[in-house]
Amino acid sequence: MKKITVHFVSSDGENTLSVEASEGDNLLTIAQIHDQPLEGTCEGQMACSTCHVIVEAADFDKLPDATEMEEDMLDLAAGARRTSRLACQITLTAELDGLTVHLPIESHNMQNL
């Protein structure tokens, strides 16, 4: 499987964590493995927006369109922007190699409190 590089930019913009993942991996799973503060407690059922990320504009158009349900969940996300997506809905592909996502200021991980 092809390796995909993903860059996570901290909510303050001060730090970037670059990690390798495999094609077909889920972005939320990769974020959680690398201790990024994304909650994602709905286990992919899209009952929350706690895995919200802001995708770099250059990468946003490489993603498939958000479903209506995802758009509804993003309406509830604190700090959502035009290029916001739910990490649980992003499957890594070769086209996304070098994907950069920003963690919103409002991001937190209730599991680590």
C-alpha positions in Angstrom: 0.0 0.0 0.0 1.1 3.5 -0.8 2.2 5.7 2.1 0.4 9.0 2.5 1.9 11.9 4.4 -0.6 14.0 6.5 0.3 17.3 8.2 -1.7 18.3 11.4 -1.3 22.0 12.3 -2.0 22.8 15.9 -4.9 25.1 16.8 -2.4 28.0 17.5 -0.6 27.4 14.2 2.7 27.0 16.1 3.3 23.3 15.6 2.9 20.9 12.7 3.0 17.1 13.1 3.7 15.2 9.9 2.8 11.5 10.0 2.7 8.7 7.5 -0.4 6.7 7.0 -1.6 4.1 4.4 -3.9 4.6 1.5 -7.4 3.7 2.7 -6.8 4.8 6.3 -9.3 7.1 8.0 -8.1 10.5 9.0 -9.7 10.5 12.4 -8.1 7.2 13.3 -4.7 8.5 12.2 -5.2 11.7 14.3 -6.1 9.7 17.4 -3.1 7.3 17.0 -0.9 10.4 17.0 -2.6 12.0 20.0 -4.2 14.9 18.1 -7.0 16.5 20.1 -10.0 15.2 18.0 -12.7 13.5 20.1 -14.7 11.6 17.5 -16.7 9.7 20.1 -19.6 9.0 17.8 -17.6 6.1 16.2 -18.4 7.2 12.7 -22.1 7.5 13.1 -21.9 11.3 12.5 -23.9 12.1 15.6 -21.5 14.9 16.6 -19.0 17.3 15.1 -16.1 16.8 17.5 -13.7 15.5 14.8 -14.0 18.7 12.8 -10.8 19.8 10.9 -10.1 22.7 8.6 -8.6 21.4 5.4 -5.9 23.5 3.7 -7.5 25.2 0.7 -5.2 23.6 -1.8 -6.3 20.2 -0.6 -10.0 20.8 -0.2 -10.9 20.3 -3.8 -9.2 16.9 -3.8 -11.8 15.6 -1.3 -15.1 14.1 -2.5 -18.1 16.3 -1.8 -19.5 16.2 1.7 -22.8 14.4 2.2 -25.8 16.3 3.3 -25.5 14.6 6.7 -21.9 15.8 7.0 -22.9 19.3 6.1 -25.6 19.2 8.7 -23.0 18.1 11.3 -20.6 20.8 10.2 -23.3 23.4 10.9 -23.0 22.4 14.6 -19.1 22.6 14.6 -17.6 25.4 16.6 -15.2 27.4 14.4 -16.3 25.9 11.1 -14.9 27.5 8.0 -15.6 27.1 4.3 -13.0 24.3 4.1 -14.1 22.4 7.2 -14.8 18.7 7.1 -15.2 15.9 9.6 -12.1 13.8 9.9 -14.2 10.7 10.3 -15.4 11.1 6.8 -12.0 11.5 5.1 -10.4 8.3 3.7 -6.9 8.8 2.6 -6.1 8.3 -1.1 -2.9 8.8 -3.2 -4.3 12.1 -4.3 -4.3 13.3 -0.7 -0.6 12.7 -0.2 0.7 15.8 1.6 -2.8 16.6 3.0 -2.6 19.5 5.5 -5.4 20.0 8.1 -5.7 22.6 10.8 -7.1 21.8 14.2 -9.7 24.4 15.1 -9.1 26.6 18.2 -12.2 25.0 19.7 -10.8 21.4 19.3 -10.5 19.3 22.4 -10.4 15.7 23.4 -12.8 14.9 26.3 -11.3 11.3 26.4 -8.0 12.6 27.8 -9.5 14.8 30.7 
